[in-house]
Amino acid sequence: MVSAGEPTRSISVEETYDTDLSDPEVIRTELLAHADRLASRLHAESVSAGVVQLKVRYPDFTTVTRSHTFPEPVWAARDLFAAALELLERTDAGPIAVRLLGLGASGLVEV
């Protein structure tokens, strides 16, 4: 349950695609859009992310998550995107099509 006045613990964006994504360039483009949306939400909440998480769901509904802890909290889309690309390399996305992509931020600190 979320109560008014409690600090936000995490912020995330994700999308389930009508057609599974198999082109690595399309997957990267979608991740860039997610990084932009996540950065906008971080800015709106006036917080930075200490941790970023990537969520990938494959057509068989297997879901994997990968996370990266930043040395210093970030809120810029370019930093979130760079981390997301590194995390993507630790998945089977591309060789295996992707049904859902998500990007989340936690370890939030006020800016």
Stockholm file with secondary structure:
# STOCKHOLM 1.0

chainA/1-111         MVSAGEPTRSISVEETYDTDLSDPEVIRTELLAHADRLASRLHAESVSAGVVQLKVRYPDFTTVTRSHTFPEPVWAARDLFAAALELLERTDAGPIAVRLLGLGASGLVEV
#=GR chainA/1-111 SS CCCTTSCCCEEEEEEEEEEEECCHHHHHHHHHHHHHHHHHHHHHHTEEEEEEEEEEECTTCCEEEEEEEEEEEECCHHHHHHHHHHHHTTSCBTTBCEEEEEEEEESCEEC
#=GC SS_cons         CCCTTSCCCEEEEEEEEEEEECCHHHHHHHHHHHHHHHHHHHHHHTEEEEEEEEEEECTTCCEEEEEEEEEEEECCHHHHHHHHHHHHTTSCBTTBCEEEEEEEEESCEEC
//
